[in-house]
Amino acid sequence: MKSLVKHAIVLLFVLIVSTQTAAAAPQWELDPPHSSIYFSIQHIYATVRGNFEDFKGTVIFSPDDLAGSRFDFEVQVKSINTGNSKRDSHLNSGDFFDSKKYPQMTFKSTAVKHVADNRYVVEGTMTVKDVSQTIAVPFHLLGVTDHPFDDKSEVAGLEARMTIDRLAYHVGGGKFYDMGVVGKDVDVLISLEVTRKK
């Protein structure tokens, strides 16, 4: 009887460990050609759009293991591209990002939470220039499927949208905002395609 109980306990332990291992959040690799950080901002009456072309990130995510999930990103500021080199140089100057002094923007997550269905929120610290603030970024898990070009891999899509007050991060001193030239609210769209081996 004692032997039967012992075996049952061992079996239960193995099942628990197996379940935890299966649910552990995997690490995904960014697919750079299919991942982008876009932004848009008001210029008088026009909307100026652009993106950051150079960024890297750590994506560890599973809906079954949110405690073990993590999103950390680093963006090279000088990679900003609005389709106008003169404007990009101005944005990199001390009037705005001052990319020589502050070459990177970063986001380091502290928690990932489920909202409903395929909607989540990642909380963390975003640092731009000399300012670090705690923010909550809502995102959608667009789906997970077998990679069409590699049957040994999976591909997932993630999309996040948020609005950032650039003045709160000292991106510009407010002079151009007071003049009615450049808005303070920046709409951001982060579109990620990530892959992993099965």
N, C-alpha and C positions, 0 to 999 in steps of 0.2 A: 504493500500500500504506500509506504514511504517512497519507494522507488518510483511509483506511478505519479505521485504528487511532484516529486523532483523533476521528472521528465516533463510534466505539464508546465511547471514553472519555467524551465529552460525553453520550451517551445513558445510560451507566451513572450518571453524576453526576446527571442529571435524574431518573432512577428512584429513586436513593437519597434525594434531596431531597424528591421527591413522597411517598415512603413515610414519611419522617420527619414531613412536614407532616400527612399523613393520620392519623398515630398520635398527634400532639400532643394533650396533655390539654386538653379544652375547659373553659371556665368555665360553671358552672351557676348559675341563679338560684333562691334559696329560694322556695318557695310557702308563705308564712306561714300561711294558714288550714289547711294540711295538714302542718305541721311543728311538732313540740313537743319540749320538754325536760321529762320527767317525773322525779319522784323519790319514794322511799318510805323511811320510817324507823320504827323501833320506838318506841312510847310505852307503857311498862310492858308490857301484853299486846296492845295494839292496834297496828295498822299505820296510820300517817298518810301520806297521799299528797298530792302537790301538783305544781305545775309553775311554770316561769318563762315569763311571757307575752310578754316583750319581749327579743328577741335578734336579732342579725344575724350573717351569716357569709359567708365567701368559700369557695366549693366549686369547686376545679379538679381534675377527676378523669377518668382513663381507665385501664382495666386494661392498655392497651397502652403507657402512658407513666407509670408510677408515679414515675419520677424527676421528672417535671414536674407531678405531682399535689400539691395542697395543700389543707388544711382549717384555716381560721382562724375563731374565733368570739368574740363579745363578748356577754355576758349582763348585762342591767340587773338588779341584785340586788333593787331595790325592787319589781320586777314579780312577786315570789314570790306564789303563790296556793295556799293549802291549804284554801280554802273556809270559813275562819274569820278574820275581820278582826282580832280580838284576838290570835290566835296569829301572824298575819302581821306585826303590829306588833312583837310580841316577837321574832320572828325577824330583823326589820330593826334591832333595837336593839343596843346594845353587848354584850348577853349572847350574841349569836350573830354575825350577819353585819356589824353596824355599817355599814349601807349609806350613811349620810351621809359617813362617812370613806372607805369603800371601795365606791363605787357600781357598779363593774363586776367581773365575773369574766371571765377570758380564757383562750383556748387557742390556741396557735400551733404548727402542725405543723412537724416537721423531716424526717420521712420517712414514706413510705407503702409497706407491704410486702404481698405476696401470701402467704397462708397455704395455702389449698387451695380448689378450686372457687370459690365466690362469697364466700369469707371472706378478709378483709384485716385489717391492723392499722395504725393511724396513730400514730406516735410524735411527741411534742411536749412543750411546756411549758405547764402549767396554773397560772394565778395566781388565788388566792383570798385576799382581804385582803392581808396582808403576806408571804404565802408563795408561792413559785414552785417547782414540782417537775416533774421529767421523768416522764411517764407514757406507757403504751402502751394505746391504746384499740382493742379488737377491734370490727370492724363487718362487716355483711353487705351486699353489693350485691343488693338484692331483685329487680332487673330494670331493663331499659331498653326502652321501647316508644314508638311514635308517640303523640303526645298525642291523645286522643279528640275534643278540641274545637278542635284547631288542627293541621292536617296539615303545617304548616311547622315544627312544634316536636316535640321529644322530651321525654319525662318519665322520670325515674329515681327509684328508691326506695332509701334507705339506712337502716340501723338499727344502732345501737350500744348495747351494754350494758356497764356497769362498776359496781364498788363502790368508794366513796371513804370513807376514814377522815376524818370531819369534824374531829376533834381535831388531825389532822396539819396542817390548814389554819387552826387557831385559830378555828374556828367553834364557839364555846362553850369555856369553860375546863375542862370536865370535871365541873363541880359536879353538873349534872343527870344525867350518866352515872353518877357515883359514887352518887347517890341511887337509881339504878335507874329513873329516869323516862324519859330520852331515850337511845336507843342512839347509838353512835358511827359505825356503818357505814351509809352511805347508798347505796341501790341506785338507779342512774340509767339511764333509758331515753331515748335520743335517736332520734326518728323523723323522718326528713326526706323530703320530696318536693321534687325540684328539676327545673327545666325549662331547655331551651336551644333556640335556633333551629338548624335543621339547616344 
